[in-house]
Amino acid sequence: MSQWVVNLICLWFSQFIVMAGFCAMVPFIPLYIKGDLHITDANELAAAVAMFNFFGTLAYALFNPIWGK
């Protein structure tokens, strides 16, 4: 197997593990926001979780090309 195929497999596997980690943390974010920020209203909690997910994804989208360069 050529070297670039081995590198591609390693990169694919590491990216898969990182994205699985991001997806695994999503169900627990409301618990942390509720506990740390003391937000008890369901609508405010939903808005805080949505902002957390949006800005995290936005930062990932903006800085990914910079890190790739």
C-alpha positions in Angstrom: 0.0 0.0 0.0 1.4 3.4 -0.9 2.3 6.0 1.6 -0.5 8.5 0.6 -3.1 5.8 1.1 -1.9 5.1 4.6 -1.9 8.9 5.3 -5.4 9.2 3.9 -6.7 6.3 6.1 -5.1 7.8 9.2 -6.5 11.3 8.5 -10.0 9.8 7.8 -10.0 7.8 11.0 -8.8 10.7 13.1 -11.4 13.0 11.6 -14.1 10.4 12.2 -13.1 10.2 15.9 -13.1 14.0 16.3 -16.5 14.4 14.7 -17.9 11.5 16.8 -16.6 13.3 19.9 -18.3 16.5 18.9 -21.6 14.6 18.3 -21.3 12.8 21.6 -21.1 16.0 23.6 -24.2 17.6 22.1 -26.8 15.9 24.3 -25.0 17.1 27.5 -24.7 20.8 26.6 -28.1 21.8 27.9 -27.2 20.2 31.3 -24.0 22.2 31.5 -25.6 25.5 30.4 -28.5 25.0 32.8 -26.2 24.2 35.7 -23.5 26.8 35.0 -25.5 29.7 33.7 -28.6 28.9 35.9 -31.0 29.2 33.0 -34.3 27.6 34.0 -36.7 28.9 31.4 -37.0 26.3 28.6 -37.1 28.9 25.8 -34.0 30.7 27.1 -32.2 27.3 27.5 -33.1 26.3 23.9 -31.8 29.7 22.6 -28.6 29.3 24.6 -28.0 25.8 23.3 -28.8 27.0 19.7 -26.3 29.8 20.0 -23.7 27.5 21.4 -24.1 25.1 18.5 -24.3 27.9 15.9 -21.2 29.8 17.1 -19.2 26.6 17.5 -20.0 25.6 13.9 -19.3 29.1 12.6 -15.9 29.2 14.3 -15.2 25.7 12.8 -16.2 26.9 9.3 -14.2 30.1 9.5 -11.0 28.7 10.9 -10.9 25.3 9.2 -9.4 26.8 5.9 -6.8 28.7 8.0 -5.8 25.6 9.9 -5.7 23.6 6.6 -3.4 26.1 5.0 
